[in-house]
Amino acid sequence: MSRARSATVGAAQFKARCLELVDHVKEARAEYIVTRHGTPVARLVPVEAEAPPSPLGSMQGTVVSYDGPFEPIPAAWSLDPGEPD
């Protein structure tokens, strides 16, 4: 996406108009260079939206190994509260 040309704003003016400038950056994709005594000290730019991660493959690599997936579960893992551990 293209941005509007950078504008320079002094630190005192930035402080007084901060919320207005932030709204302008959001709406118009503008960019501001904040200066202090004529020296650039910060840049206010719009944030690029990141695509949300895909749920497919999100668990990849979380199970290292599992031997005998079709074997019975040990008795110690019983879910019946009446059975001793």
PDB file of N, CA, C and O in Angstrom:
ATOM      1  N   MET A   1       0.841  -1.183   0.000  1.00  0.00           N
ATOM      2  CA  MET A   1       0.000   0.000   0.000  1.00  0.00           C
ATOM      3  C   MET A   1       0.881   1.239   0.000  1.00  0.00           C
ATOM      4  O   MET A   1       1.911   1.290   0.672  1.00  0.00           O
ATOM      5  N   SER A   2       0.465   2.214  -0.750  1.00  0.00           N
ATOM      6  CA  SER A   2       1.252   3.436  -0.781  1.00  0.00           C
ATOM      7  C   SER A   2       0.839   4.353   0.358  1.00  0.00           C
ATOM      8  O   SER A   2      -0.317   4.369   0.783  1.00  0.00           O
ATOM      9  N   ARG A   3       1.785   5.095   0.829  1.00  0.00           N
ATOM     10  CA  ARG A   3       1.536   6.032   1.924  1.00  0.00           C
ATOM     11  C   ARG A   3       1.650   7.450   1.422  1.00  0.00           C
ATOM     12  O   ARG A   3       2.287   7.725   0.406  1.00  0.00           O
ATOM     13  N   ALA A   4       1.025   8.336   2.151  1.00  0.00           N
ATOM     14  CA  ALA A   4       1.183   9.760   1.855  1.00  0.00           C
ATOM     15  C   ALA A   4       2.621  10.149   2.184  1.00  0.00           C
ATOM     16  O   ALA A   4       3.299   9.463   2.950  1.00  0.00           O
ATOM     17  N   ARG A   5       3.075  11.243   1.605  1.00  0.00           N
ATOM     18  CA  ARG A   5       4.434  11.717   1.851  1.00  0.00           C
ATOM     19  C   ARG A   5       4.608  12.046   3.337  1.00  0.00           C
ATOM     20  O   ARG A   5       3.664  12.495   3.988  1.00  0.00           O
ATOM     21  N   SER A   6       5.802  11.826   3.869  1.00  0.00           N
ATOM     22  CA  SER A   6       6.081  12.099   5.281  1.00  0.00           C
ATOM     23  C   SER A   6       5.984  13.589   5.566  1.00  0.00           C
ATOM     24  O   SER A   6       6.430  14.419   4.774  1.00  0.00           O
ATOM     25  N   ALA A   7       5.402  13.909   6.696  1.00  0.00           N
ATOM     26  CA  ALA A   7       5.352  15.291   7.168  1.00  0.00           C
ATOM     27  C   ALA A   7       6.195  15.382   8.430  1.00  0.00           C
ATOM     28  O   ALA A   7       6.277  14.422   9.196  1.00  0.00           O
ATOM     29  N   THR A   8       6.813  16.515   8.645  1.00  0.00           N
ATOM     30  CA  THR A   8       7.633  16.731   9.832  1.00  0.00           C
ATOM     31  C   THR A   8       6.841  17.540  10.834  1.00  0.00           C
ATOM     32  O   THR A   8       6.175  18.514  10.484  1.00  0.00           O
ATOM     33  N   VAL A   9       6.923  17.121  12.095  1.00  0.00           N
ATOM     34  CA  VAL A   9       6.222  17.824  13.169  1.00  0.00           C
ATOM     35  C   VAL A   9       7.166  17.920  14.365  1.00  0.00           C
ATOM     36  O   VAL A   9       7.833  16.948  14.719  1.00  0.00           O
ATOM     37  N   GLY A  10       7.216  19.090  14.979  1.00  0.00           N
ATOM     38  CA  GLY A  10       8.057  19.277  16.160  1.00  0.00           C
ATOM     39  C   GLY A  10       7.487  18.535  17.363  1.00  0.00           C
ATOM     40  O   GLY A  10       6.287  18.268  17.425  1.00  0.00           O
ATOM     41  N   ALA A  11       8.340  18.210  18.304  1.00  0.00           N
ATOM     42  CA  ALA A  11       7.918  17.445  19.477  1.00  0.00           C
ATOM     43  C   ALA A  11       6.832  18.162  20.273  1.00  0.00           C
ATOM     44  O   ALA A  11       5.894  17.518  20.743  1.00  0.00           O
ATOM     45  N   ALA A  12       6.937  19.474  20.435  1.00  0.00           N
ATOM     46  CA  ALA A  12       5.919  20.225  21.184  1.00  0.00           C
ATOM     47  C   ALA A  12       4.576  20.192  20.459  1.00  0.00           C
ATOM     48  O   ALA A  12       3.530  20.025  21.086  1.00  0.00           O
ATOM     49  N   GLN A  13       4.609  20.352  19.131  1.00  0.00           N
ATOM     50  CA  GLN A  13       3.378  20.294  18.354  1.00  0.00           C
ATOM     51  C   GLN A  13       2.810  18.869  18.375  1.00  0.00           C
ATOM     52  O   GLN A  13       1.594  18.687  18.451  1.00  0.00           O
ATOM     53  N   PHE A  14       3.676  17.874  18.307  1.00  0.00           N
ATOM     54  CA  PHE A  14       3.231  16.480  18.391  1.00  0.00           C
ATOM     55  C   PHE A  14       2.535  16.228  19.720  1.00  0.00           C
ATOM     56  O   PHE A  14       1.484  15.588  19.765  1.00  0.00           O
ATOM     57  N   LYS A  15       3.119  16.728  20.793  1.00  0.00           N
ATOM     58  CA  LYS A  15       2.537  16.539  22.121  1.00  0.00           C
ATOM     59  C   LYS A  15       1.134  17.152  22.184  1.00  0.00           C
ATOM     60  O   LYS A  15       0.218  16.552  22.747  1.00  0.00           O
ATOM     61  N   ALA A  16       0.970  18.326  21.618  1.00  0.00           N
ATOM     62  CA  ALA A  16      -0.314  19.017  21.664  1.00  0.00           C
ATOM     63  C   ALA A  16      -1.359  18.361  20.766  1.00  0.00           C
ATOM     64  O   ALA A  16      -2.550  18.416  21.072  1.00  0.00           O
ATOM     65  N   ARG A  17      -0.933  17.740  19.660  1.00  0.00           N
ATOM     66  CA  ARG A  17      -1.868  17.191  18.676  1.00  0.00           C
ATOM     67  C   ARG A  17      -1.766  15.679  18.518  1.00  0.00           C
ATOM     68  O   ARG A  17      -2.197  15.143  17.497  1.00  0.00           O
ATOM     69  N   CYS A  18      -1.216  14.991  19.486  1.00  0.00           N
ATOM     70  CA  CYS A  18      -0.910  13.568  19.380  1.00  0.00           C
ATOM     71  C   CYS A  18      -2.105  12.735  18.913  1.00  0.00           C
ATOM     72  O   CYS A  18      -1.992  12.014  17.922  1.00  0.00           O
ATOM     73  N   LEU A  19      -3.231  12.814  19.591  1.00  0.00           N
ATOM     74  CA  LEU A  19      -4.376  11.975  19.240  1.00  0.00           C
ATOM     75  C   LEU A  19      -4.906  12.293  17.843  1.00  0.00           C
ATOM     76  O   LEU A  19      -5.315  11.394  17.109  1.00  0.00           O
ATOM     77  N   GLU A  20      -4.897  13.558  17.485  1.00  0.00           N
ATOM     78  CA  GLU A  20      -5.321  13.962  16.143  1.00  0.00           C
ATOM     79  C   GLU A  20      -4.400  13.359  15.079  1.00  0.00           C
ATOM     80  O   GLU A  20      -4.871  12.859  14.057  1.00  0.00           O
ATOM     81  N   LEU A  21      -3.091  13.406  15.321  1.00  0.00           N
ATOM     82  CA  LEU A  21      -2.132  12.855  14.365  1.00  0.00           C
ATOM     83  C   LEU A  21      -2.253  11.338  14.261  1.00  0.00           C
ATOM     84  O   LEU A  21      -2.156  10.777  13.169  1.00  0.00           O
ATOM     85  N   VAL A  22      -2.464  10.681  15.386  1.00  0.00           N
ATOM     86  CA  VAL A  22      -2.630   9.221  15.377  1.00  0.00           C
ATOM     87  C   VAL A  22      -3.864   8.844  14.562  1.00  0.00           C
ATOM     88  O   VAL A  22      -3.817   7.903  13.769  1.00  0.00           O
ATOM     89  N   ASP A  23      -4.962   9.565  14.749  1.00  0.00           N
ATOM     90  CA  ASP A  23      -6.166   9.299  13.959  1.00  0.00           C
ATOM     91  C   ASP A  23      -5.908   9.516  12.471  1.00  0.00           C
ATOM     92  O   ASP A  23      -6.385   8.743  11.640  1.00  0.00           O
ATOM     93  N   HIS A  24      -5.154  10.565  12.128  1.00  0.00           N
ATOM     94  CA  HIS A  24      -4.846  10.844  10.723  1.00  0.00           C
ATOM     95  C   HIS A  24      -3.979   9.736  10.124  1.00  0.00           C
ATOM     96  O   HIS A  24      -4.167   9.365   8.965  1.00  0.00           O
ATOM     97  N   VAL A  25      -3.047   9.214  10.888  1.00  0.00           N
ATOM     98  CA  VAL A  25      -2.204   8.106  10.427  1.00  0.00           C
ATOM     99  C   VAL A  25      -3.072   6.880  10.155  1.00  0.00           C
ATOM    100  O   VAL A  25      -2.893   6.195   9.148  1.00  0.00           O
ATOM    101  N   LYS A  26      -4.003   6.612  11.050  1.00  0.00           N
ATOM    102  CA  LYS A  26      -4.879   5.444  10.898  1.00  0.00           C
ATOM    103  C   LYS A  26      -5.778   5.581   9.672  1.00  0.00           C
ATOM    104  O   LYS A  26      -5.900   4.646   8.881  1.00  0.00           O
ATOM    105  N   GLU A  27      -6.402   6.733   9.517  1.00  0.00           N
ATOM    106  CA  GLU A  27      -7.387   6.919   8.456  1.00  0.00           C
ATOM    107  C   GLU A  27      -6.767   7.160   7.085  1.00  0.00           C
ATOM    108  O   GLU A  27      -7.232   6.599   6.093  1.00  0.00           O
ATOM    109  N   ALA A  28      -5.729   7.983   7.012  1.00  0.00           N
ATOM    110  CA  ALA A  28      -5.150   8.379   5.726  1.00  0.00           C
ATOM    111  C   ALA A  28      -3.841   7.653   5.413  1.00  0.00           C
ATOM    112  O   ALA A  28      -3.235   7.900   4.370  1.00  0.00           O
ATOM    113  N   ARG A  29      -3.395   6.755   6.308  1.00  0.00           N
ATOM    114  CA  ARG A  29      -2.127   6.046   6.124  1.00  0.00           C
ATOM    115  C   ARG A  29      -0.973   7.038   5.979  1.00  0.00           C
ATOM    116  O   ARG A  29      -0.025   6.797   5.232  1.00  0.00           O
ATOM    117  N   ALA A  30      -1.065   8.152   6.701  1.00  0.00           N
ATOM    118  CA  ALA A  30      -0.037   9.194   6.659  1.00  0.00           C
ATOM    119  C   ALA A  30       1.170   8.772   7.498  1.00  0.00           C
ATOM    120  O   ALA A  30       1.103   7.814   8.269  1.00  0.00           O
ATOM    121  N   GLU A  31       2.251   9.488   7.337  1.00  0.00           N
ATOM    122  CA  GLU A  31       3.477   9.225   8.098  1.00  0.00           C
ATOM    123  C   GLU A  31       4.018  10.555   8.604  1.00  0.00           C
ATOM    124  O   GLU A  31       4.052  11.537   7.863  1.00  0.00           O
ATOM    125  N   TYR A  32       4.442  10.588   9.870  1.00  0.00           N
ATOM    126  CA  TYR A  32       5.000  11.800  10.464  1.00  0.00           C
ATOM    127  C   TYR A  32       6.372  11.503  11.030  1.00  0.00           C
ATOM    128  O   TYR A  32       6.600  10.456  11.636  1.00  0.00           O
ATOM    129  N   ILE A  33       7.285  12.444  10.822  1.00  0.00           N
ATOM    130  CA  ILE A  33       8.607  12.406  11.441  1.00  0.00           C
ATOM    131  C   ILE A  33       8.576  13.435  12.568  1.00  0.00           C
ATOM    132  O   ILE A  33       8.341  14.619  12.330  1.00  0.00           O
ATOM    133  N   VAL A  34       8.815  12.978  13.794  1.00  0.00           N
ATOM    134  CA  VAL A  34       8.816  13.866  14.957  1.00  0.00           C
ATOM    135  C   VAL A  34      10.245  14.341  15.177  1.00  0.00           C
ATOM    136  O   VAL A  34      11.180  13.541  15.227  1.00  0.00           O
ATOM    137  N   THR A  35      10.401  15.654  15.308  1.00  0.00           N
ATOM    138  CA  THR A  35      11.740  16.225  15.491  1.00  0.00           C
ATOM    139  C   THR A  35      11.837  16.915  16.849  1.00  0.00           C
ATOM    140  O   THR A  35      10.843  17.352  17.428  1.00  0.00           O
ATOM    141  N   ARG A  36      13.052  16.992  17.322  1.00  0.00           N
ATOM    142  CA  ARG A  36      13.346  17.740  18.547  1.00  0.00           C
ATOM    143  C   ARG A  36      14.530  18.628  18.227  1.00  0.00           C
ATOM    144  O   ARG A  36      15.619  18.139  17.929  1.00  0.00           O
ATOM    145  N   HIS A  37      14.321  19.917  18.288  1.00  0.00           N
ATOM    146  CA  HIS A  37      15.348  20.895  17.922  1.00  0.00           C
ATOM    147  C   HIS A  37      15.851  20.650  16.496  1.00  0.00           C
ATOM    148  O   HIS A  37      17.040  20.790  16.210  1.00  0.00           O
ATOM    149  N   GLY A  38      14.918  20.280  15.608  1.00  0.00           N
ATOM    150  CA  GLY A  38      15.248  20.066  14.203  1.00  0.00           C
ATOM    151  C   GLY A  38      15.846  18.718  13.865  1.00  0.00           C
ATOM    152  O   GLY A  38      16.078  18.427  12.692  1.00  0.00           O
ATOM    153  N   THR A  39      16.102  17.884  14.870  1.00  0.00           N
ATOM    154  CA  THR A  39      16.692  16.563  14.648  1.00  0.00           C
ATOM    155  C   THR A  39      15.593  15.503  14.715  1.00  0.00           C
ATOM    156  O   THR A  39      14.848  15.465  15.695  1.00  0.00           O
ATOM    157  N   PRO A  40      15.470  14.647  13.706  1.00  0.00           N
ATOM    158  CA  PRO A  40      14.465  13.587  13.745  1.00  0.00           C
ATOM    159  C   PRO A  40      14.728  12.626  14.910  1.00  0.00           C
ATOM    160  O   PRO A  40      15.852  12.158  15.095  1.00  0.00           O
ATOM    161  N   VAL A  41      13.682  12.338  15.692  1.00  0.00           N
ATOM    162  CA  VAL A  41      13.827  11.440  16.839  1.00  0.00           C
ATOM    163  C   VAL A  41      12.863  10.264  16.801  1.00  0.00           C
ATOM    164  O   VAL A  41      13.095   9.252  17.462  1.00  0.00           O
ATOM    165  N   ALA A  42      11.772  10.386  16.027  1.00  0.00           N
ATOM    166  CA  ALA A  42      10.793   9.296  15.984  1.00  0.00           C
ATOM    167  C   ALA A  42      10.011   9.370  14.682  1.00  0.00           C
ATOM    168  O   ALA A  42       9.958  10.409  14.025  1.00  0.00           O
ATOM    169  N   ARG A  43       9.409   8.248  14.328  1.00  0.00           N
ATOM    170  CA  ARG A  43       8.570   8.189  13.132  1.00  0.00           C
ATOM    171  C   ARG A  43       7.237   7.557  13.527  1.00  0.00           C
ATOM    172  O   ARG A  43       7.203   6.497  14.152  1.00  0.00           O
ATOM    173  N   LEU A  44       6.154   8.211  13.162  1.00  0.00           N
ATOM    174  CA  LEU A  44       4.809   7.704  13.411  1.00  0.00           C
ATOM    175  C   LEU A  44       4.278   7.184  12.086  1.00  0.00           C
ATOM    176  O   LEU A  44       4.041   7.961  11.162  1.00  0.00           O
ATOM    177  N   VAL A  45       4.088   5.873  11.989  1.00  0.00           N
ATOM    178  CA  VAL A  45       3.657   5.241  10.738  1.00  0.00           C
ATOM    179  C   VAL A  45       2.496   4.292  11.033  1.00  0.00           C
ATOM    180  O   VAL A  45       2.352   3.825  12.163  1.00  0.00           O
ATOM    181  N   PRO A  46       1.668   4.003  10.028  1.00  0.00           N
ATOM    182  CA  PRO A  46       0.586   3.043  10.243  1.00  0.00           C
ATOM    183  C   PRO A  46       1.142   1.633  10.392  1.00  0.00           C
ATOM    184  O   PRO A  46       2.171   1.292   9.809  1.00  0.00           O
ATOM    185  N   VAL A  47       0.459   0.834  11.168  1.00  0.00           N
ATOM    186  CA  VAL A  47       0.847  -0.558  11.383  1.00  0.00           C
ATOM    187  C   VAL A  47       0.249  -1.398  10.262  1.00  0.00           C
ATOM    188  O   VAL A  47      -0.931  -1.269   9.936  1.00  0.00           O
ATOM    189  N   GLU A  48       1.066  -2.249   9.683  1.00  0.00           N
ATOM    190  CA  GLU A  48       0.583  -3.162   8.650  1.00  0.00           C
ATOM    191  C   GLU A  48      -0.122  -4.324   9.337  1.00  0.00           C
ATOM    192  O   GLU A  48       0.438  -4.946  10.239  1.00  0.00           O
ATOM    193  N   ALA A  49      -1.333  -4.616   8.919  1.00  0.00           N
ATOM    194  CA  ALA A  49      -2.097  -5.714   9.513  1.00  0.00           C
ATOM    195  C   ALA A  49      -1.436  -7.039   9.160  1.00  0.00           C
ATOM    196  O   ALA A  49      -1.066  -7.274   8.010  1.00  0.00           O
ATOM    197  N   GLU A  50      -1.295  -7.892  10.151  1.00  0.00           N
ATOM    198  CA  GLU A  50      -0.714  -9.209   9.925  1.00  0.00           C
ATOM    199  C   GLU A  50      -1.840 -10.214   9.698  1.00  0.00           C
ATOM    200  O   GLU A  50      -2.882 -10.151  10.351  1.00  0.00           O
ATOM    201  N   ALA A  51      -1.624 -11.124   8.782  1.00  0.00           N
ATOM    202  CA  ALA A  51      -2.606 -12.175   8.538  1.00  0.00           C
ATOM    203  C   ALA A  51      -2.606 -13.126   9.732  1.00  0.00           C
ATOM    204  O   ALA A  51      -1.541 -13.496  10.227  1.00  0.00           O
ATOM    205  N   PRO A  52      -3.794 -13.526  10.199  1.00  0.00           N
ATOM    206  CA  PRO A  52      -3.825 -14.464  11.322  1.00  0.00           C
ATOM    207  C   PRO A  52      -3.215 -15.803  10.912  1.00  0.00           C
ATOM    208  O   PRO A  52      -3.355 -16.219   9.762  1.00  0.00           O
ATOM    209  N   PRO A  53      -2.546 -16.473  11.837  1.00  0.00           N
ATOM    210  CA  PRO A  53      -1.934 -17.759  11.493  1.00  0.00           C
ATOM    211  C   PRO A  53      -3.013 -18.788  11.156  1.00  0.00           C
ATOM    212  O   PRO A  53      -4.111 -18.763  11.712  1.00  0.00           O
ATOM    213  N   SER A  54      -2.683 -19.673  10.253  1.00  0.00           N
ATOM    214  CA  SER A  54      -3.613 -20.722   9.854  1.00  0.00           C
ATOM    215  C   SER A  54      -3.704 -21.774  10.945  1.00  0.00           C
ATOM    216  O   SER A  54      -2.682 -22.170  11.506  1.00  0.00           O
ATOM    217  N   PRO A  55      -4.916 -22.237  11.259  1.00  0.00           N
ATOM    218  CA  PRO A  55      -5.032 -23.307  12.263  1.00  0.00           C
ATOM    219  C   PRO A  55      -4.494 -24.639  11.740  1.00  0.00           C
ATOM    220  O   PRO A  55      -4.176 -25.530  12.527  1.00  0.00           O
ATOM    221  N   LEU A  56      -4.390 -24.779  10.418  1.00  0.00           N
ATOM    222  CA  LEU A  56      -3.846 -26.014   9.855  1.00  0.00           C
ATOM    223  C   LEU A  56      -2.352 -26.075  10.134  1.00  0.00           C
ATOM    224  O   LEU A  56      -1.609 -25.161   9.777  1.00  0.00           O
ATOM    225  N   GLY A  57      -1.929 -27.118  10.749  1.00  0.00           N
ATOM    226  CA  GLY A  57      -0.520 -27.288  11.049  1.00  0.00           C
ATOM    227  C   GLY A  57      -0.060 -26.572  12.309  1.00  0.00           C
ATOM    228  O   GLY A  57       1.133 -26.572  12.610  1.00  0.00           O
ATOM    229  N   SER A  58      -0.983 -25.960  13.055  1.00  0.00           N
ATOM    230  CA  SER A  58      -0.571 -25.215  14.241  1.00  0.00           C
ATOM    231  C   SER A  58      -0.030 -26.113  15.349  1.00  0.00           C
ATOM    232  O   SER A  58       0.721 -25.650  16.207  1.00  0.00           O
ATOM    233  N   MET A  59      -0.403 -27.388  15.339  1.00  0.00           N
ATOM    234  CA  MET A  59       0.074 -28.322  16.370  1.00  0.00           C
ATOM    235  C   MET A  59       1.244 -29.166  15.868  1.00  0.00           C
ATOM    236  O   MET A  59       1.706 -30.064  16.573  1.00  0.00           O
ATOM    237  N   GLN A  60       1.728 -28.888  14.658  1.00  0.00           N
ATOM    238  CA  GLN A  60       2.815 -29.664  14.086  1.00  0.00           C
ATOM    239  C   GLN A  60       4.041 -29.630  14.994  1.00  0.00           C
ATOM    240  O   GLN A  60       4.471 -28.564  15.434  1.00  0.00           O
ATOM    241  N   GLY A  61       4.594 -30.801  15.268  1.00  0.00           N
ATOM    242  CA  GLY A  61       5.804 -30.901  16.072  1.00  0.00           C
ATOM    243  C   GLY A  61       5.562 -30.899  17.574  1.00  0.00           C
ATOM    244  O   GLY A  61       6.525 -30.913  18.341  1.00  0.00           O
ATOM    245  N   THR A  62       4.301 -30.883  18.024  1.00  0.00           N
ATOM    246  CA  THR A  62       4.051 -30.850  19.460  1.00  0.00           C
ATOM    247  C   THR A  62       4.055 -32.234  20.092  1.00  0.00           C
ATOM    248  O   THR A  62       4.293 -32.355  21.294  1.00  0.00           O
ATOM    249  N   VAL A  63       3.796 -33.281  19.316  1.00  0.00           N
ATOM    250  CA  VAL A  63       3.873 -34.652  19.817  1.00  0.00           C
ATOM    251  C   VAL A  63       5.178 -35.228  19.303  1.00  0.00           C
ATOM    252  O   VAL A  63       5.353 -35.432  18.102  1.00  0.00           O
ATOM    253  N   VAL A  64       6.087 -35.486  20.222  1.00  0.00           N
ATOM    254  CA  VAL A  64       7.408 -35.963  19.828  1.00  0.00           C
ATOM    255  C   VAL A  64       7.335 -37.413  19.375  1.00  0.00           C
ATOM    256  O   VAL A  64       7.781 -37.737  18.274  1.00  0.00           O
ATOM    257  N   SER A  65       6.783 -38.287  20.202  1.00  0.00           N
ATOM    258  CA  SER A  65       6.591 -39.685  19.809  1.00  0.00           C
ATOM    259  C   SER A  65       5.578 -40.314  20.748  1.00  0.00           C
ATOM    260  O   SER A  65       5.405 -39.888  21.890  1.00  0.00           O
ATOM    261  N   TYR A  66       4.920 -41.329  20.239  1.00  0.00           N
ATOM    262  CA  TYR A  66       3.974 -42.084  21.060  1.00  0.00           C
ATOM    263  C   TYR A  66       4.028 -43.516  20.594  1.00  0.00           C
ATOM    264  O   TYR A  66       3.548 -43.852  19.511  1.00  0.00           O
ATOM    265  N   ASP A  67       4.623 -44.370  21.430  1.00  0.00           N
ATOM    266  CA  ASP A  67       4.755 -45.775  21.088  1.00  0.00           C
ATOM    267  C   ASP A  67       3.494 -46.516  21.482  1.00  0.00           C
ATOM    268  O   ASP A  67       2.986 -46.334  22.589  1.00  0.00           O
ATOM    269  N   GLY A  68       2.993 -47.334  20.608  1.00  0.00           N
ATOM    270  CA  GLY A  68       1.826 -48.173  20.893  1.00  0.00           C
ATOM    271  C   GLY A  68       0.537 -47.393  21.029  1.00  0.00           C
ATOM    272  O   GLY A  68      -0.113 -47.484  22.070  1.00  0.00           O
ATOM    273  N   PRO A  69       0.139 -46.635  20.033  1.00  0.00           N
ATOM    274  CA  PRO A  69      -1.082 -45.850  20.166  1.00  0.00           C
ATOM    275  C   PRO A  69      -2.344 -46.703  20.268  1.00  0.00           C
ATOM    276  O   PRO A  69      -3.391 -46.206  20.683  1.00  0.00           O
ATOM    277  N   PHE A  70      -2.258 -47.988  19.892  1.00  0.00           N
ATOM    278  CA  PHE A  70      -3.433 -48.848  19.942  1.00  0.00           C
ATOM    279  C   PHE A  70      -3.421 -49.784  21.142  1.00  0.00           C
ATOM    280  O   PHE A  70      -4.302 -50.634  21.266  1.00  0.00           O
ATOM    281  N   GLU A  71      -2.452 -49.647  22.015  1.00  0.00           N
ATOM    282  CA  GLU A  71      -2.374 -50.467  23.227  1.00  0.00           C
ATOM    283  C   GLU A  71      -3.357 -49.936  24.269  1.00  0.00           C
ATOM    284  O   GLU A  71      -3.676 -48.748  24.249  1.00  0.00           O
ATOM    285  N   PRO A  72      -3.844 -50.778  25.175  1.00  0.00           N
ATOM    286  CA  PRO A  72      -4.766 -50.313  26.224  1.00  0.00           C
ATOM    287  C   PRO A  72      -4.084 -49.310  27.153  1.00  0.00           C
ATOM    288  O   PRO A  72      -2.868 -49.340  27.339  1.00  0.00           O
ATOM    289  N   ILE A  73      -4.873 -48.443  27.716  1.00  0.00           N
ATOM    290  CA  ILE A  73      -4.359 -47.453  28.660  1.00  0.00           C
ATOM    291  C   ILE A  73      -4.059 -48.169  29.977  1.00  0.00           C
ATOM    292  O   ILE A  73      -4.849 -49.008  30.409  1.00  0.00           O
ATOM    293  N   PRO A  74      -2.931 -47.856  30.625  1.00  0.00           N
ATOM    294  CA  PRO A  74      -2.605 -48.500  31.906  1.00  0.00           C
ATOM    295  C   PRO A  74      -3.705 -48.260  32.948  1.00  0.00           C
ATOM    296  O   PRO A  74      -4.392 -47.239  32.915  1.00  0.00           O
ATOM    297  N   ALA A  75      -3.859 -49.221  33.877  1.00  0.00           N
ATOM    298  CA  ALA A  75      -4.905 -49.147  34.907  1.00  0.00           C
ATOM    299  C   ALA A  75      -4.744 -47.901  35.774  1.00  0.00           C
ATOM    300  O   ALA A  75      -5.734 -47.377  36.284  1.00  0.00           O
ATOM    301  N   ALA A  76      -3.535 -47.427  35.944  1.00  0.00           N
ATOM    302  CA  ALA A  76      -3.304 -46.246  36.777  1.00  0.00           C
ATOM    303  C   ALA A  76      -3.990 -45.015  36.183  1.00  0.00           C
ATOM    304  O   ALA A  76      -4.143 -44.006  36.872  1.00  0.00           O
ATOM    305  N   TRP A  77      -4.397 -45.082  34.943  1.00  0.00           N
ATOM    306  CA  TRP A  77      -5.039 -43.952  34.287  1.00  0.00           C
ATOM    307  C   TRP A  77      -6.560 -44.077  34.299  1.00  0.00           C
ATOM    308  O   TRP A  77      -7.245 -43.355  33.574  1.00  0.00           O
ATOM    309  N   SER A  78      -7.077 -44.958  35.087  1.00  0.00           N
ATOM    310  CA  SER A  78      -8.523 -45.195  35.109  1.00  0.00           C
ATOM    311  C   SER A  78      -9.271 -43.927  35.497  1.00  0.00           C
ATOM    312  O   SER A  78      -8.840 -43.206  36.398  1.00  0.00           O
ATOM    313  N   LEU A  79     -10.387 -43.646  34.828  1.00  0.00           N
ATOM    314  CA  LEU A  79     -11.196 -42.491  35.125  1.00  0.00           C
ATOM    315  C   LEU A  79     -12.310 -42.799  36.138  1.00  0.00           C
ATOM    316  O   LEU A  79     -13.039 -41.901  36.562  1.00  0.00           O
ATOM    317  N   ASP A  80     -12.431 -44.085  36.521  1.00  0.00           N
ATOM    318  CA  ASP A  80     -13.463 -44.486  37.467  1.00  0.00           C
ATOM    319  C   ASP A  80     -12.990 -44.138  38.880  1.00  0.00           C
ATOM    320  O   ASP A  80     -11.983 -44.684  39.333  1.00  0.00           O
ATOM    321  N   PRO A  81     -13.702 -43.227  39.602  1.00  0.00           N
ATOM    322  CA  PRO A  81     -13.224 -42.827  40.933  1.00  0.00           C
ATOM    323  C   PRO A  81     -13.290 -43.939  41.960  1.00  0.00           C
ATOM    324  O   PRO A  81     -12.649 -43.843  43.007  1.00  0.00           O
ATOM    325  N   GLY A  82     -14.064 -45.016  41.684  1.00  0.00           N
ATOM    326  CA  GLY A  82     -14.165 -46.131  42.643  1.00  0.00           C
ATOM    327  C   GLY A  82     -13.002 -47.086  42.580  1.00  0.00           C
ATOM    328  O   GLY A  82     -12.813 -47.881  43.500  1.00  0.00           O
ATOM    329  N   GLU A  83     -12.222 -47.037  41.530  1.00  0.00           N
ATOM    330  CA  GLU A  83     -11.090 -47.952  41.392  1.00  0.00           C
ATOM    331  C   GLU A  83      -9.854 -47.356  42.045  1.00  0.00           C
ATOM    332  O   GLU A  83      -9.619 -46.153  41.928  1.00  0.00           O
ATOM    333  N   PRO A  84      -9.056 -48.172  42.733  1.00  0.00           N
ATOM    334  CA  PRO A  84      -7.804 -47.666  43.323  1.00  0.00           C
ATOM    335  C   PRO A  84      -6.784 -47.388  42.226  1.00  0.00           C
ATOM    336  O   PRO A  84      -6.826 -47.982  41.149  1.00  0.00           O
ATOM    337  N   ASP A  85      -5.868 -46.475  42.524  1.00  0.00           N
ATOM    338  CA  ASP A  85      -4.809 -46.122  41.565  1.00  0.00           C
ATOM    339  C   ASP A  85      -3.772 -47.187  41.486  1.00  0.00           C
ATOM    340  O   ASP A  85      -2.810 -47.056  40.730  1.00  0.00           O
TER     341      ASP A  85
END
